[in-house]
């Protein structure tokens, strides 16, 4: 990793520029997992937690999150 990208030295404009590029550099499989992680799973968990129900993550959702993480 280039030193300018290290967590302790990266400048905010560089960080935001790289973050904007993130969706363009993902492979399709990873982009699908990322969409699940950022959008689909949180929305589903939130809907499950409405009313008196506690929100929870299913085993399949958890496996998707672990796939994304790895």
SEBARO-207158 format. One record per residue (C-alpha): residue number from 0; residue in one letter; y negated, x, z. Coordinates in steps of 0.001 Angstrom, whole numbers, plus 500000, padded with zeros to 6 digits. Each point is the difference from the previous one (the first is absolute). Example, Ala and Ser with C-alpha at 12.3 -4.5 7.8 and 13.67 -1.06 7.14 Angstrom:
{0, 'a', {504500, 512300, 507800}},
{1, 's', {496560, 501370, 499340}},
This chain:
{0, 'x', {500000, 500000, 500000}},
{1, 'x', {496555, 501235, 499173}},
{2, 'x', {497995, 500803, 503181}},
{3, 'x', {497182, 497633, 499021}},
{4, 'x', {502468, 497109, 500301}},
{5, 'x', {501183, 500866, 503514}},
{6, 'x', {499429, 497303, 502612}},
{7, 'x', {497508, 502113, 501948}},
{8, 'x', {497963, 501170, 497013}},
{9, 'x', {500000, 497200, 497423}},
{10, 'x', {496553, 498598, 499288}},
{11, 'x', {499575, 496204, 499967}},
{12, 'x', {499025, 499813, 496290}},
{13, 'x', {503127, 501972, 499062}},
{14, 'x', {502180, 497806, 502203}},
{15, 'x', {498666, 496779, 498466}},
{16, 'x', {500322, 501370, 496452}},
{17, 'x', {503638, 500926, 500608}},
{18, 'x', {500726, 496667, 501682}},
{19, 'x', {498669, 498149, 496943}},
{20, 'x', {502407, 502023, 497824}},
{21, 'x', {503002, 499128, 502183}},
{22, 'x', {501152, 496878, 498065}},
{23, 'x', {499838, 501885, 496692}},
{24, 'x', {502323, 502807, 501076}},
{25, 'x', {502812, 497911, 501487}},
{26, 'x', {503237, 499529, 498123}},
{27, 'x', {500852, 496346, 499304}},
{28, 'x', {502718, 499877, 502687}},
{29, 'x', {497622, 501382, 502612}},
{30, 'x', {497184, 497729, 498836}},
{31, 'x', {502278, 496985, 500556}},
{32, 'x', {500884, 501207, 503506}},
{33, 'x', {496327, 500658, 500721}},
{34, 'x', {499103, 496455, 498938}},
{35, 'x', {502675, 498642, 502338}},
{36, 'x', {498699, 502174, 502852}},
{37, 'x', {496334, 499159, 499534}},
{38, 'x', {500084, 496380, 498877}},
{39, 'x', {503234, 498031, 499905}},
{40, 'x', {501579, 500965, 503327}},
{41, 'x', {496813, 499692, 502097}},
{42, 'x', {499238, 496568, 498509}},
{43, 'x', {503539, 498776, 500646}},
{44, 'x', {500056, 501300, 503573}},
{45, 'x', {496604, 498409, 500670}},
{46, 'x', {501223, 496630, 498695}},
{47, 'x', {503103, 500221, 502172}},
{48, 'x', {497835, 500588, 503052}},
{49, 'x', {497945, 496836, 499673}},
{50, 'x', {499944, 497463, 502790}},
{51, 'x', {502240, 500822, 502944}},
{52, 'x', {502295, 502324, 498052}},
{53, 'x', {499845, 503742, 500523}},
{54, 'x', {499699, 501987, 496777}},
{55, 'x', {503014, 502104, 499086}},
{56, 'x', {501339, 502227, 497223}},
{57, 'x', {503381, 499283, 498448}},
{58, 'x', {502628, 502670, 499454}},
{59, 'x', {499368, 499974, 496232}},
{60, 'x', {496250, 500405, 500540}},
{61, 'x', {500628, 502849, 502404}},
{62, 'x', {502270, 501700, 497476}},
{63, 'x', {497275, 499660, 497354}},
{64, 'x', {497507, 501636, 502360}},
{65, 'x', {502420, 502827, 500766}},
{66, 'x', {500595, 500525, 496257}},
{67, 'x', {496246, 500248, 499503}},
{68, 'x', {499660, 502425, 502893}},
{69, 'x', {502728, 502302, 498689}},
